[in-house]
Amino acid sequence: MQEGDTRRLLIRLAAIERMSRAELQDIIAAVPRTTFTEFFRALDPLRVARDCDPLDDTHTPVGMFKMLHMESIIDDWGVRKLYSRLLQHLLLLMQALQTAGHTLHPEEYISLFRCAGAASDISGAGAIWNHWFQDQPLRGENSEIYTEYIKGTFLD
């Protein structure tokens, strides 16, 4: 993270899928909590798009990605697989943090909402929103969180 290498962080995050729950819990216990907040910030989809998305901000119609054989980058619905995997990995990390007794910070929720929007996962954005209210009952109303939820829901 100190080097600012987003690609390397994505590769390291993918290792979460191969870890057992016990291994992941050991890592969470050994690493300071603030490191995970920085991890979420470093893997914010806006930063990932700038540093790791090969298509950058280019709209790619369905016919074009099929003709150019871009199935490794874009799925059948036109969603970039990078963001779907990123959301999946960050949700695994979120669950592991909660299992260890940590609550997520608003910055981490913002990153999750942005991931859900980038992955075109409307139901995922709704689930994260519901989780926000369960996790933060005293701070349920936060305009920045709500704004990111609406953006994620409307795929903005």
C-alpha atoms as a printed R data frame, in Angstrom:
    type eleno elety resid chain resno       x       y       z
1   ATOM     1    CA   MET     A     1   0.000   0.000   0.000
2   ATOM     2    CA   GLN     A     2   2.858   2.344   0.761
3   ATOM     3    CA   GLU     A     3   4.078   2.062  -2.819
4   ATOM     4    CA   GLY     A     4   0.626   2.877  -4.187
5   ATOM     5    CA   ASP     A     5   0.648  -0.185  -6.460
6   ATOM     6    CA   THR     A     6  -3.037  -0.955  -6.947
7   ATOM     7    CA   ARG     A     7  -2.367  -3.975  -9.157
8   ATOM     8    CA   ARG     A     8  -0.283  -5.640  -6.468
9   ATOM     9    CA   LEU     A     9  -3.010  -4.963  -3.899
10  ATOM    10    CA   LEU     A    10  -5.607  -6.596  -6.150
11  ATOM    11    CA   ILE     A    11  -3.409  -9.667  -6.488
12  ATOM    12    CA   ARG     A    12  -2.923  -9.873  -2.726
13  ATOM    13    CA   LEU     A    13  -6.635  -9.387  -2.125
14  ATOM    14    CA   ALA     A    14  -7.415 -12.319  -4.430
15  ATOM    15    CA   ALA     A    15  -5.471 -14.554  -2.030
16  ATOM    16    CA   ILE     A    16  -8.373 -14.194   0.421
17  ATOM    17    CA   GLU     A    17 -10.371 -16.748  -1.584
18  ATOM    18    CA   ARG     A    18  -7.717 -19.411  -1.079
19  ATOM    19    CA   MET     A    19  -7.373 -18.856   2.677
20  ATOM    20    CA   SER     A    20  -9.185 -20.836   5.296
21  ATOM    21    CA   ARG     A    21 -11.258 -18.941   7.826
22  ATOM    22    CA   ALA     A    22  -8.715 -19.687  10.546
23  ATOM    23    CA   GLU     A    23  -5.866 -18.268   8.453
24  ATOM    24    CA   LEU     A    24  -7.844 -15.153   7.663
25  ATOM    25    CA   GLN     A    25  -8.749 -14.649  11.324
26  ATOM    26    CA   ASP     A    26  -5.084 -15.012  12.298
27  ATOM    27    CA   ILE     A    27  -4.117 -12.333   9.784
28  ATOM    28    CA   ILE     A    28  -6.850  -9.998  11.004
29  ATOM    29    CA   ALA     A    29  -5.672 -10.479  14.581
30  ATOM    30    CA   ALA     A    30  -2.042  -9.764  13.635
31  ATOM    31    CA   VAL     A    31  -2.568  -6.703  11.425
32  ATOM    32    CA   PRO     A    32  -3.626  -3.328  12.908
33  ATOM    33    CA   ARG     A    33  -7.249  -2.395  12.224
34  ATOM    34    CA   THR     A    34  -6.268   0.861  10.502
35  ATOM    35    CA   THR     A    35  -4.423  -1.136   7.851
36  ATOM    36    CA   PHE     A    36  -7.706  -2.632   6.678
37  ATOM    37    CA   THR     A    37  -9.275   0.820   6.375
38  ATOM    38    CA   GLU     A    38  -6.348   1.890   4.202
39  ATOM    39    CA   PHE     A    39  -6.772  -1.316   2.204
40  ATOM    40    CA   PHE     A    40 -10.412  -0.435   1.460
41  ATOM    41    CA   ARG     A    41  -9.406   3.113   0.491
42  ATOM    42    CA   ALA     A    42  -6.601   1.899  -1.765
43  ATOM    43    CA   LEU     A    43  -9.010  -0.448  -3.552
44  ATOM    44    CA   ASP     A    44 -11.756   2.088  -4.065
45  ATOM    45    CA   PRO     A    45 -13.193   1.463  -7.560
46  ATOM    46    CA   LEU     A    46 -12.422   5.029  -8.621
47  ATOM    47    CA   ARG     A    47  -8.743   4.372  -7.968
48  ATOM    48    CA   VAL     A    48  -8.856   0.852  -9.424
49  ATOM    49    CA   ALA     A    49 -10.462   2.216 -12.598
50  ATOM    50    CA   ARG     A    50  -7.665   4.730 -13.009
51  ATOM    51    CA   ASP     A    51  -4.824   2.307 -12.257
52  ATOM    52    CA   CYS     A    52  -5.994  -1.164 -13.330
53  ATOM    53    CA   ASP     A    53  -8.962  -1.086 -15.692
54  ATOM    54    CA   PRO     A    54  -7.613  -1.724 -19.199
55  ATOM    55    CA   LEU     A    55 -10.674  -0.104 -20.750
56  ATOM    56    CA   ASP     A    56 -10.435   2.940 -18.452
57  ATOM    57    CA   ASP     A    57 -13.635   4.972 -18.834
58  ATOM    58    CA   THR     A    58 -14.515   3.638 -22.294
59  ATOM    59    CA   HIS     A    59 -18.022   2.376 -22.999
60  ATOM    60    CA   THR     A    60 -17.840  -0.966 -24.780
61  ATOM    61    CA   PRO     A    61 -21.061  -2.108 -26.504
62  ATOM    62    CA   VAL     A    62 -21.988  -5.794 -26.393
63  ATOM    63    CA   GLY     A    63 -21.266  -6.390 -30.044
64  ATOM    64    CA   MET     A    64 -17.853  -4.778 -29.802
65  ATOM    65    CA   PHE     A    65 -16.585  -6.845 -26.890
66  ATOM    66    CA   LYS     A    66 -17.791 -10.056 -28.507
67  ATOM    67    CA   MET     A    67 -16.154  -9.211 -31.828
68  ATOM    68    CA   LEU     A    68 -12.905  -8.224 -30.106
69  ATOM    69    CA   HIS     A    69 -12.930 -11.362 -27.892
70  ATOM    70    CA   MET     A    70 -12.927  -9.400 -24.648
71  ATOM    71    CA   GLU     A    71 -14.763 -12.067 -22.639
72  ATOM    72    CA   SER     A    72 -11.902 -12.209 -20.147
73  ATOM    73    CA   ILE     A    73 -12.541  -8.550 -19.267
74  ATOM    74    CA   ILE     A    74 -16.312  -8.144 -19.680
75  ATOM    75    CA   ASP     A    75 -19.094 -10.599 -18.836
76  ATOM    76    CA   ASP     A    76 -22.197 -11.315 -20.944
77  ATOM    77    CA   TRP     A    77 -24.098  -8.418 -19.366
78  ATOM    78    CA   GLY     A    78 -21.408  -5.842 -20.116
79  ATOM    79    CA   VAL     A    79 -20.066  -5.668 -16.556
80  ATOM    80    CA   ARG     A    80 -16.326  -5.550 -16.135
81  ATOM    81    CA   LYS     A    81 -15.230  -8.675 -14.299
82  ATOM    82    CA   LEU     A    82 -12.586  -6.728 -12.410
83  ATOM    83    CA   TYR     A    83 -15.262  -4.987 -10.323
84  ATOM    84    CA   SER     A    84 -17.316  -8.113  -9.721
85  ATOM    85    CA   ARG     A    85 -14.248  -9.887  -8.337
86  ATOM    86    CA   LEU     A    86 -13.256  -6.821  -6.325
87  ATOM    87    CA   LEU     A    87 -16.696  -6.669  -4.708
88  ATOM    88    CA   GLN     A    88 -16.607 -10.391  -3.938
89  ATOM    89    CA   HIS     A    89 -13.181 -10.111  -2.289
90  ATOM    90    CA   LEU     A    90 -14.029  -7.002  -0.281
91  ATOM    91    CA   LEU     A    91 -17.218  -8.645   0.982
92  ATOM    92    CA   LEU     A    92 -15.158 -11.629   2.148
93  ATOM    93    CA   LEU     A    93 -12.834  -9.241   3.951
94  ATOM    94    CA   MET     A    94 -15.824  -7.432   5.476
95  ATOM    95    CA   GLN     A    95 -17.249 -10.701   6.810
96  ATOM    96    CA   ALA     A    96 -13.887 -11.704   8.258
97  ATOM    97    CA   LEU     A    97 -13.520  -8.347   9.999
98  ATOM    98    CA   GLN     A    98 -16.976  -8.674  11.518
99  ATOM    99    CA   THR     A    99 -16.294 -12.222  12.627
100 ATOM   100    CA   ALA     A   100 -13.235 -10.879  14.436
101 ATOM   101    CA   GLY     A   101 -15.487  -8.389  16.258
102 ATOM   102    CA   HIS     A   102 -14.682  -5.246  14.260
103 ATOM   103    CA   THR     A   103 -17.226  -2.816  12.870
104 ATOM   104    CA   LEU     A   104 -16.684  -1.244   9.483
105 ATOM   105    CA   HIS     A   105 -15.948   2.454   9.193
106 ATOM   106    CA   PRO     A   106 -17.952   4.759   6.909
107 ATOM   107    CA   GLU     A   107 -15.024   4.978   4.437
108 ATOM   108    CA   GLU     A   108 -15.126   1.202   4.075
109 ATOM   109    CA   TYR     A   109 -18.853   1.244   3.393
110 ATOM   110    CA   ILE     A   110 -18.343   3.948   0.774
111 ATOM   111    CA   SER     A   111 -15.829   1.735  -0.989
112 ATOM   112    CA   LEU     A   112 -18.254  -1.208  -0.843
113 ATOM   113    CA   PHE     A   113 -21.099   0.881  -2.316
114 ATOM   114    CA   ARG     A   114 -18.829   2.063  -5.121
115 ATOM   115    CA   CYS     A   115 -17.827  -1.554  -5.808
116 ATOM   116    CA   ALA     A   116 -21.468  -2.625  -5.930
117 ATOM   117    CA   GLY     A   117 -22.227   0.169  -8.407
118 ATOM   118    CA   ALA     A   118 -19.200  -0.657 -10.568
119 ATOM   119    CA   ALA     A   119 -20.189  -4.334 -10.533
120 ATOM   120    CA   SER     A   120 -23.814  -3.421 -11.423
121 ATOM   121    CA   ASP     A   121 -24.956  -5.286  -8.318
122 ATOM   122    CA   ILE     A   122 -28.121  -3.481  -7.256
123 ATOM   123    CA   SER     A   123 -29.181  -6.147  -4.772
124 ATOM   124    CA   GLY     A   124 -25.651  -6.148  -3.352
125 ATOM   125    CA   ALA     A   125 -25.882  -2.381  -2.779
126 ATOM   126    CA   GLY     A   126 -29.187  -2.957  -0.973
127 ATOM   127    CA   ALA     A   127 -27.659  -5.681   1.189
128 ATOM   128    CA   ILE     A   128 -24.720  -3.435   2.076
129 ATOM   129    CA   TRP     A   129 -27.179  -0.643   2.930
130 ATOM   130    CA   ASN     A   130 -29.123  -2.970   5.240
131 ATOM   131    CA   HIS     A   131 -25.885  -4.079   6.799
132 ATOM   132    CA   TRP     A   132 -24.887  -0.440   7.380
133 ATOM   133    CA   PHE     A   133 -28.031   0.103   9.440
134 ATOM   134    CA   GLN     A   134 -27.497  -3.073  11.454
135 ATOM   135    CA   ASP     A   135 -23.834  -2.286  12.044
136 ATOM   136    CA   GLN     A   136 -24.187   1.438  12.771
137 ATOM   137    CA   PRO     A   137 -27.517   1.912  14.588
138 ATOM   138    CA   LEU     A   138 -26.489   5.178  16.230
139 ATOM   139    CA   ARG     A   139 -24.954   6.660  13.075
140 ATOM   140    CA   GLY     A   140 -27.554   5.418  10.621
141 ATOM   141    CA   GLU     A   141 -28.047   8.732   8.891
142 ATOM   142    CA   ASN     A   142 -24.948   9.799   7.027
143 ATOM   143    CA   SER     A   143 -25.432  11.835   3.860
144 ATOM   144    CA   GLU     A   144 -22.194  10.649   2.229
145 ATOM   145    CA   ILE     A   145 -23.099   6.989   2.824
146 ATOM   146    CA   TYR     A   146 -26.615   7.606   1.509
147 ATOM   147    CA   THR     A   147 -25.259   9.369  -1.589
148 ATOM   148    CA   GLU     A   148 -22.958   6.446  -2.387
149 ATOM   149    CA   TYR     A   149 -25.813   3.992  -1.808
150 ATOM   150    CA   ILE     A   150 -28.023   5.882  -4.287
151 ATOM   151    CA   LYS     A   151 -25.160   6.038  -6.814
152 ATOM   152    CA   GLY     A   152 -24.575   2.298  -6.395
153 ATOM   153    CA   THR     A   153 -28.253   1.541  -6.760
154 ATOM   154    CA   PHE     A   154 -28.596   3.605  -9.922
155 ATOM   155    CA   LEU     A   155 -25.226   2.380 -11.266
156 ATOM   156    CA   ASP     A   156 -23.737   5.857 -11.380
